[in-house]
Amino acid sequence: MELTERRAGKTVVLAPAGRIDMATADQFRERLIPLISSAAAGGESVVLDFSGVDYISSAGLRVLMLAAKEARSSGGKIAVAALQPLVNEIFQISRFDKVVACHVGVNDAVAAVSAPA
Amino acid sequence: MASPPDRPAAAAPVAWRRWLASGRGRWLGILLSALFAAVMLIPDPGPLPAMRLAAFDYYQVWLPRVRQSAPAVIVAVDDESLTRVGQWPWPRDVIARLIDRIAARQPAAIALDLLFTEPDRSSPERIALALRKRDPAAADQLAKLRPNDELLAESIRRAPVVLGVAGIEQPIDRGASSGAVTVVGPEMPLYRYTGVLRSLPLIDSEARGHGMINAEPERGIVRRVPIVAYVGGEPMLTLALESFRIAASVRSFNVSHERGVAHVQIGDIVVPAQADGRAWIHFSKHDPSRFVSAADVLDGRDVPDLLEGKIAMVGVTALALLDQHTTARGEQLPGIEIHAQLVENVFEGALLSRPPWARPVEALAFLFAAAVLIMTVPSVRPRRSFTILLVCWLTFALAGFAAYAWGRTLLDPTAPIAGVTVLYGLMLAATLVGLDLQRRQLSARLATEREAAARVTGELEAARRIQMGMLPTRDSVLKTERRVELFAMMSAAREVGGDLYDFFPLPDERFLVLVGDVSGKGLPAAMFMAVSKALAKSAAMRRNAGPADLMTTVNEELSRENPEQMFVTMVALVIDLKTGDLVYCNAGHEPPILTRRSGETVLLDDGGGPPLCVIEDYPYEEARARLEPRDVLVLASDGFTEAMNRTGALYGRERLRALLESPVRRGVDPTVLGHEIVAAIKAFEAGSEPADDQTLLLVSWRGGI
């Protein structure tokens, strides 16, 4: 799995690519969780660009759950954007769209997390 | 008291093995190489002299010197001469005549490999003495004749004769030093013969030169002869060199030395020497053309100009006289031929040498090869490293032979060969010991791991039995409740799994069915599954509440103690057995599929919320549906819908729905349908191992009453 990071204003956009499963979940988590806490400390938000994610297993969903909890406790914001159809279906079934905010486009997500609460 | 399990004694590495194998034997190799190189530098005779000398001898056997000149001719007292002239020793007047005959042929010098230490017994005055009583007249007549020794002394005086002198190791002095030698310069580092054997002063004093006749065999083999030594207190050249001196009419010779003899100079001739004053003779084959029979010379039957300008060397060759020596080539040569070969060596500049740098060069060559072996042997296969050893052997042998053949330099291949061979053997042994050590450690570790694995397997097997025992069986429930029909199966990807299902009757003629899936797999998931299942059952029974209440309660309870941050997807359905009314709540699980008798399928995906433990205080919502008799509810875990075939394609919910909607299966019993679904999934997977736990639960309501 590849992870690329870029910035859009006060938002960090992290784009994983490939499958987020048992094999790659730890790598994803080790990158994502510190990113959220440091972003929150700097008053910034995190958007996950999922356009490159082909599949997410329950191990991957667990990372998103941890990310959501981390965001909640550190006062940060996190959103997911650009889900592929299969990943979108997984989000629908698992109701993870209720755990993290899902957006169609990355820009929508950036705008949403940047908006004052 | 707990004690660590016993380790097998064989697995404990013995200290010496560990030391031998340390650095895969490289430290040991370096130590040994340094030691061996130091030993190689020990001066003559040094280590393993026999091997070295044997190698030098073989050079000469394979490639003897090719004789290019004939500066010396041997006047041989051979068997023919003994037959014709009479038994040896000959009367000295005969020898005097022989010298006269030789001198008449005008040789450059006449070297006599003969000693005349006692007066001649056959001299006339001696015979006169013996005949005195028997025939005084004849005795008087004889007494008038000149003594043979005088005749010999006279002949010697007239010719350029070099007389043999023998250095001996006993402190006796047969014939005092000539006193004719003057030494200029300091004491020289020459070999000292404590005693000397010379001819009678009468004869000895008449010779123009005196040369050593010592050949000094080493263990019976003549390789190098002293070319200059102290004999009876005087420095003396060997017979061959002294002959050159007399032939060239040079009055003196120089010995140049600095920490050992470097060379001997006689006029224009420079003869290189070893440090101890010896020289290695480069032997050629025995050559009869070097010889002329003494008898022929005496009779004037020799080739007239054979001796002219040459060094005539007189010596005995008759086999009975036993002056035979074995040379480096293994050939038996008369002593005089060895002196003649030395003359040729000096004349042709063909002497062999073992220069002072030979030992350091050999030691360096060994060290270089040793370094290569130390680097390679431990890390390459034995066949490869043996090839390297062979290359070392060949290189040393060829280099030694080439130095001999083209440089007349004696380099020793045997010490480096012996060194690398010992080193190779040791390195190989150390490598093998190291490998053996590794193997033992590995097998010990493997045994421990197997033991541990067996224990874990045993425990997992027990855990599996417990987990499977926690799941309700169809028969136990249906015995008392005839209004539902069920099919349930669970298959864990590992020994134990994180899937769960449950079904039991509730008060008020309701029936609860639930399926769940803990995130993760194996033992942690199984433990969390057990807790989830127990909580769900107690929540359902205690409160007698709807599925949303159940979810909310279980979510709260589970979230409270969840150190591993796991989550559970769960779907619970409550069927009113009287009416077929269905209330359900789905916490992030695969939605149930309601299969109507007509074949139509409905996805029950309303309400619900995220998986349990994800959001602690999530308000789960219920949704409703209505069952017709013989409708079938299909609940699966994602292990089913995400079952993969070999190409990585997922089975998918649509395939499942298509299967359920197929007219063939319309109105089929849940048990039959369940088995068909399992078979279809297995066929799809086509033998690839399921990656996830798989759970399938089918329920049908048979209608009220």
Interface residues (C-beta under 8 A of the other chain):
Chain A: M22 S58 A59 L61 R62 M65 L66 A68 K69 I93 S94 R95 F96 K98 V99
Chain B: D517 S519 G520 K521 Q565 M566 F567 T569 N586 A587 G588 H589 E590 P591 D605 G608 G609 P610 P611 C613 V614 I615 Y618 D638
